[in-house]
Amino acid sequence: MNLLYGGVILFAPIIYSASCYWGWPEQKDEKGNVFRSFKPVAHGWRLVVAAYATLFGVFGQLATIVVLIVSAAADQVTKWTLYVLVAVAVVFIGLYSLRFVRGVLATPPTDDIVTPSAGQRSAVL
């Protein structure tokens, strides 16, 4: 199971990269000069899909750790200490991922990127 969840974690950025298109968005530098640079441009829902794939893999890894703790030949104090550590990790990962995805989707990364179609939000890597 670890290989499956590890593969999902490694595959999530590939999902995001595959859903991007490479383009030449216009940007402005500090002096107001317009320039173009070759960058991957993607839409917000694709980032959400990649983030959920990553979360699936991470929570799967943590579930595997819980299964190992249950089957371990250790005393109850040690097991409960490990349960608490895994629970703390789940809370931090959940809060971080929620904050990350909400932050990325809240506003476009820069105000001066021209997207190919009006009304679509874009994220430039």
MODELLER restraints for C-alpha pairs under 7 A, 6 or more apart:
rsr = mdl.restraints
at = mdl.atoms
rsr.add(forms.Gaussian(group=physical.xy_distance, feature=features.Distance(at['CA:2:A'], at['CA:61:A']), mean=6.21, stdev=0.5))
rsr.add(forms.Gaussian(group=physical.xy_distance, feature=features.Distance(at['CA:5:A'], at['CA:57:A']), mean=4.34, stdev=0.5))
rsr.add(forms.Gaussian(group=physical.xy_distance, feature=features.Distance(at['CA:5:A'], at['CA:58:A']), mean=6.98, stdev=0.5))
rsr.add(forms.Gaussian(group=physical.xy_distance, feature=features.Distance(at['CA:5:A'], at['CA:60:A']), mean=5.89, stdev=0.5))
rsr.add(forms.Gaussian(group=physical.xy_distance, feature=features.Distance(at['CA:5:A'], at['CA:61:A']), mean=6.08, stdev=0.5))
rsr.add(forms.Gaussian(group=physical.xy_distance, feature=features.Distance(at['CA:6:A'], at['CA:57:A']), mean=6.29, stdev=0.5))
rsr.add(forms.Gaussian(group=physical.xy_distance, feature=features.Distance(at['CA:8:A'], at['CA:53:A']), mean=6.50, stdev=0.5))
rsr.add(forms.Gaussian(group=physical.xy_distance, feature=features.Distance(at['CA:8:A'], at['CA:54:A']), mean=6.61, stdev=0.5))
rsr.add(forms.Gaussian(group=physical.xy_distance, feature=features.Distance(at['CA:8:A'], at['CA:57:A']), mean=5.38, stdev=0.5))
rsr.add(forms.Gaussian(group=physical.xy_distance, feature=features.Distance(at['CA:9:A'], at['CA:53:A']), mean=6.88, stdev=0.5))
rsr.add(forms.Gaussian(group=physical.xy_distance, feature=features.Distance(at['CA:9:A'], at['CA:54:A']), mean=4.85, stdev=0.5))
rsr.add(forms.Gaussian(group=physical.xy_distance, feature=features.Distance(at['CA:9:A'], at['CA:57:A']), mean=5.16, stdev=0.5))
rsr.add(forms.Gaussian(group=physical.xy_distance, feature=features.Distance(at['CA:9:A'], at['CA:58:A']), mean=6.94, stdev=0.5))
rsr.add(forms.Gaussian(group=physical.xy_distance, feature=features.Distance(at['CA:12:A'], at['CA:50:A']), mean=4.87, stdev=0.5))
rsr.add(forms.Gaussian(group=physical.xy_distance, feature=features.Distance(at['CA:12:A'], at['CA:53:A']), mean=5.61, stdev=0.5))
rsr.add(forms.Gaussian(group=physical.xy_distance, feature=features.Distance(at['CA:12:A'], at['CA:54:A']), mean=5.68, stdev=0.5))
rsr.add(forms.Gaussian(group=physical.xy_distance, feature=features.Distance(at['CA:13:A'], at['CA:50:A']), mean=6.38, stdev=0.5))
rsr.add(forms.Gaussian(group=physical.xy_distance, feature=features.Distance(at['CA:15:A'], at['CA:50:A']), mean=6.10, stdev=0.5))
rsr.add(forms.Gaussian(group=physical.xy_distance, feature=features.Distance(at['CA:16:A'], at['CA:46:A']), mean=6.03, stdev=0.5))
rsr.add(forms.Gaussian(group=physical.xy_distance, feature=features.Distance(at['CA:16:A'], at['CA:47:A']), mean=6.09, stdev=0.5))
rsr.add(forms.Gaussian(group=physical.xy_distance, feature=features.Distance(at['CA:16:A'], at['CA:50:A']), mean=5.63, stdev=0.5))
rsr.add(forms.Gaussian(group=physical.xy_distance, feature=features.Distance(at['CA:19:A'], at['CA:42:A']), mean=6.64, stdev=0.5))
rsr.add(forms.Gaussian(group=physical.xy_distance, feature=features.Distance(at['CA:19:A'], at['CA:46:A']), mean=6.66, stdev=0.5))
rsr.add(forms.Gaussian(group=physical.xy_distance, feature=features.Distance(at['CA:20:A'], at['CA:40:A']), mean=5.77, stdev=0.5))
rsr.add(forms.Gaussian(group=physical.xy_distance, feature=features.Distance(at['CA:20:A'], at['CA:41:A']), mean=5.37, stdev=0.5))
rsr.add(forms.Gaussian(group=physical.xy_distance, feature=features.Distance(at['CA:20:A'], at['CA:42:A']), mean=4.46, stdev=0.5))
rsr.add(forms.Gaussian(group=physical.xy_distance, feature=features.Distance(at['CA:21:A'], at['CA:40:A']), mean=5.54, stdev=0.5))
rsr.add(forms.Gaussian(group=physical.xy_distance, feature=features.Distance(at['CA:21:A'], at['CA:41:A']), mean=5.47, stdev=0.5))
rsr.add(forms.Gaussian(group=physical.xy_distance, feature=features.Distance(at['CA:21:A'], at['CA:42:A']), mean=6.47, stdev=0.5))
rsr.add(forms.Gaussian(group=physical.xy_distance, feature=features.Distance(at['CA:22:A'], at['CA:38:A']), mean=6.71, stdev=0.5))
rsr.add(forms.Gaussian(group=physical.xy_distance, feature=features.Distance(at['CA:22:A'], at['CA:39:A']), mean=5.58, stdev=0.5))
rsr.add(forms.Gaussian(group=physical.xy_distance, feature=features.Distance(at['CA:22:A'], at['CA:40:A']), mean=4.33, stdev=0.5))
rsr.add(forms.Gaussian(group=physical.xy_distance, feature=features.Distance(at['CA:22:A'], at['CA:41:A']), mean=5.99, stdev=0.5))
rsr.add(forms.Gaussian(group=physical.xy_distance, feature=features.Distance(at['CA:23:A'], at['CA:38:A']), mean=5.59, stdev=0.5))
rsr.add(forms.Gaussian(group=physical.xy_distance, feature=features.Distance(at['CA:23:A'], at['CA:39:A']), mean=5.74, stdev=0.5))
rsr.add(forms.Gaussian(group=physical.xy_distance, feature=features.Distance(at['CA:23:A'], at['CA:40:A']), mean=6.31, stdev=0.5))
rsr.add(forms.Gaussian(group=physical.xy_distance, feature=features.Distance(at['CA:23:A'], at['CA:41:A']), mean=6.71, stdev=0.5))
rsr.add(forms.Gaussian(group=physical.xy_distance, feature=features.Distance(at['CA:24:A'], at['CA:36:A']), mean=5.45, stdev=0.5))
rsr.add(forms.Gaussian(group=physical.xy_distance, feature=features.Distance(at['CA:24:A'], at['CA:37:A']), mean=5.27, stdev=0.5))
rsr.add(forms.Gaussian(group=physical.xy_distance, feature=features.Distance(at['CA:24:A'], at['CA:38:A']), mean=4.74, stdev=0.5))
rsr.add(forms.Gaussian(group=physical.xy_distance, feature=features.Distance(at['CA:24:A'], at['CA:39:A']), mean=6.41, stdev=0.5))
rsr.add(forms.Gaussian(group=physical.xy_distance, feature=features.Distance(at['CA:25:A'], at['CA:36:A']), mean=5.65, stdev=0.5))
rsr.add(forms.Gaussian(group=physical.xy_distance, feature=features.Distance(at['CA:25:A'], at['CA:37:A']), mean=6.42, stdev=0.5))
rsr.add(forms.Gaussian(group=physical.xy_distance, feature=features.Distance(at['CA:25:A'], at['CA:113:A']), mean=5.80, stdev=0.5))
rsr.add(forms.Gaussian(group=physical.xy_distance, feature=features.Distance(at['CA:25:A'], at['CA:114:A']), mean=5.65, stdev=0.5))
rsr.add(forms.Gaussian(group=physical.xy_distance, feature=features.Distance(at['CA:25:A'], at['CA:115:A']), mean=7.00, stdev=0.5))
rsr.add(forms.Gaussian(group=physical.xy_distance, feature=features.Distance(at['CA:26:A'], at['CA:34:A']), mean=6.42, stdev=0.5))
rsr.add(forms.Gaussian(group=physical.xy_distance, feature=features.Distance(at['CA:26:A'], at['CA:35:A']), mean=5.68, stdev=0.5))
rsr.add(forms.Gaussian(group=physical.xy_distance, feature=features.Distance(at['CA:26:A'], at['CA:36:A']), mean=4.69, stdev=0.5))
rsr.add(forms.Gaussian(group=physical.xy_distance, feature=features.Distance(at['CA:26:A'], at['CA:113:A']), mean=5.50, stdev=0.5))
rsr.add(forms.Gaussian(group=physical.xy_distance, feature=features.Distance(at['CA:26:A'], at['CA:114:A']), mean=5.75, stdev=0.5))
rsr.add(forms.Gaussian(group=physical.xy_distance, feature=features.Distance(at['CA:27:A'], at['CA:34:A']), mean=5.53, stdev=0.5))
rsr.add(forms.Gaussian(group=physical.xy_distance, feature=features.Distance(at['CA:27:A'], at['CA:35:A']), mean=5.45, stdev=0.5))
rsr.add(forms.Gaussian(group=physical.xy_distance, feature=features.Distance(at['CA:27:A'], at['CA:36:A']), mean=6.08, stdev=0.5))
rsr.add(forms.Gaussian(group=physical.xy_distance, feature=features.Distance(at['CA:27:A'], at['CA:112:A']), mean=5.41, stdev=0.5))
rsr.add(forms.Gaussian(group=physical.xy_distance, feature=features.Distance(at['CA:27:A'], at['CA:113:A']), mean=5.43, stdev=0.5))
rsr.add(forms.Gaussian(group=physical.xy_distance, feature=features.Distance(at['CA:28:A'], at['CA:34:A']), mean=4.52, stdev=0.5))
rsr.add(forms.Gaussian(group=physical.xy_distance, feature=features.Distance(at['CA:28:A'], at['CA:35:A']), mean=6.18, stdev=0.5))
rsr.add(forms.Gaussian(group=physical.xy_distance, feature=features.Distance(at['CA:28:A'], at['CA:112:A']), mean=6.40, stdev=0.5))
rsr.add(forms.Gaussian(group=physical.xy_distance, feature=features.Distance(at['CA:39:A'], at['CA:124:A']), mean=6.79, stdev=0.5))
rsr.add(forms.Gaussian(group=physical.xy_distance, feature=features.Distance(at['CA:39:A'], at['CA:125:A']), mean=6.91, stdev=0.5))
rsr.add(forms.Gaussian(group=physical.xy_distance, feature=features.Distance(at['CA:40:A'], at['CA:124:A']), mean=6.05, stdev=0.5))
rsr.add(forms.Gaussian(group=physical.xy_distance, feature=features.Distance(at['CA:40:A'], at['CA:125:A']), mean=6.07, stdev=0.5))
rsr.add(forms.Gaussian(group=physical.xy_distance, feature=features.Distance(at['CA:41:A'], at['CA:122:A']), mean=6.37, stdev=0.5))
rsr.add(forms.Gaussian(group=physical.xy_distance, feature=features.Distance(at['CA:41:A'], at['CA:123:A']), mean=5.82, stdev=0.5))
rsr.add(forms.Gaussian(group=physical.xy_distance, feature=features.Distance(at['CA:41:A'], at['CA:124:A']), mean=4.82, stdev=0.5))
rsr.add(forms.Gaussian(group=physical.xy_distance, feature=features.Distance(at['CA:41:A'], at['CA:125:A']), mean=6.85, stdev=0.5))
rsr.add(forms.Gaussian(group=physical.xy_distance, feature=features.Distance(at['CA:42:A'], at['CA:122:A']), mean=5.46, stdev=0.5))
rsr.add(forms.Gaussian(group=physical.xy_distance, feature=features.Distance(at['CA:42:A'], at['CA:123:A']), mean=5.35, stdev=0.5))
rsr.add(forms.Gaussian(group=physical.xy_distance, feature=features.Distance(at['CA:42:A'], at['CA:124:A']), mean=6.61, stdev=0.5))
rsr.add(forms.Gaussian(group=physical.xy_distance, feature=features.Distance(at['CA:43:A'], at['CA:121:A']), mean=5.86, stdev=0.5))
rsr.add(forms.Gaussian(group=physical.xy_distance, feature=features.Distance(at['CA:43:A'], at['CA:122:A']), mean=4.56, stdev=0.5))
rsr.add(forms.Gaussian(group=physical.xy_distance, feature=features.Distance(at['CA:43:A'], at['CA:123:A']), mean=5.97, stdev=0.5))
rsr.add(forms.Gaussian(group=physical.xy_distance, feature=features.Distance(at['CA:44:A'], at['CA:105:A']), mean=6.07, stdev=0.5))
rsr.add(forms.Gaussian(group=physical.xy_distance, feature=features.Distance(at['CA:44:A'], at['CA:121:A']), mean=6.40, stdev=0.5))
rsr.add(forms.Gaussian(group=physical.xy_distance, feature=features.Distance(at['CA:44:A'], at['CA:122:A']), mean=6.24, stdev=0.5))
rsr.add(forms.Gaussian(group=physical.xy_distance, feature=features.Distance(at['CA:44:A'], at['CA:123:A']), mean=6.64, stdev=0.5))
rsr.add(forms.Gaussian(group=physical.xy_distance, feature=features.Distance(at['CA:48:A'], at['CA:101:A']), mean=6.68, stdev=0.5))
rsr.add(forms.Gaussian(group=physical.xy_distance, feature=features.Distance(at['CA:62:A'], at['CA:86:A']), mean=6.82, stdev=0.5))
rsr.add(forms.Gaussian(group=physical.xy_distance, feature=features.Distance(at['CA:69:A'], at['CA:79:A']), mean=6.24, stdev=0.5))
rsr.add(forms.Gaussian(group=physical.xy_distance, feature=features.Distance(at['CA:108:A'], at['CA:121:A']), mean=6.44, stdev=0.5))
rsr.add(forms.Gaussian(group=physical.xy_distance, feature=features.Distance(at['CA:108:A'], at['CA:122:A']), mean=6.29, stdev=0.5))
rsr.add(forms.Gaussian(group=physical.xy_distance, feature=features.Distance(at['CA:108:A'], at['CA:123:A']), mean=6.31, stdev=0.5))
rsr.add(forms.Gaussian(group=physical.xy_distance, feature=features.Distance(at['CA:109:A'], at['CA:123:A']), mean=6.15, stdev=0.5))
rsr.add(forms.Gaussian(group=physical.xy_distance, feature=features.Distance(at['CA:109:A'], at['CA:124:A']), mean=6.93, stdev=0.5))
rsr.add(forms.Gaussian(group=physical.xy_distance, feature=features.Distance(at['CA:115:A'], at['CA:122:A']), mean=6.75, stdev=0.5))
